[in-house]
Amino acid sequence: MHPAIIGIALGTQLVVQVSGDIPNFNLEKACKVLSEKADQSYNDCLNDEKSARQQLGSIWSSYPASIRAQCTSDTVTLGMNSALDLLTCLQMKDDAGPNFSSNSKRAAGTKPPN
């Protein structure tokens, strides 16, 4: 799924952020909007989002708070409000190299699981 499509489709959807926890996006609403505007079924979207949320659960705490906050902010600011996009942001930070954060476990030589 292309991030630009998600951003356009989801527009101003709200996100609930619980301090230190994975953000709670309204996946049902996001997938309803996306299925109306993109070439993906509601059920496929929901399955993708739930899978991404599950993957986030296993890696979230391995990232420094600053990276989690940056990716959450980027995801919300761009109007994506998607667990899949949040996961992608974190993975892109991994791909950026070992110096993406001086406090990260990756910088210390441990890569978070994908």
C-alpha angles and dihedrals in degrees: 000000000000115000093221091057091051092049093051094044097049100040111162102002113151126239128203114220120198111195111262094356130103108275115258109231121188094248095178093054093043092051093046091055093042095049089054094050105031140046097262129097121241092242094049090049092048092049091050092049094047091048091050091048090052091050090049089054091061097047107026098095092047090070123077116255091247092059092045090050093047094050092045091050093046092049093050096039091053089051094242100122092179133135087215092056092046090052090048091052092053091047090050089054087056090050090051089074140253095304098062088113131006089217098048125116088229090060086055090054102267117111117206112243118262 
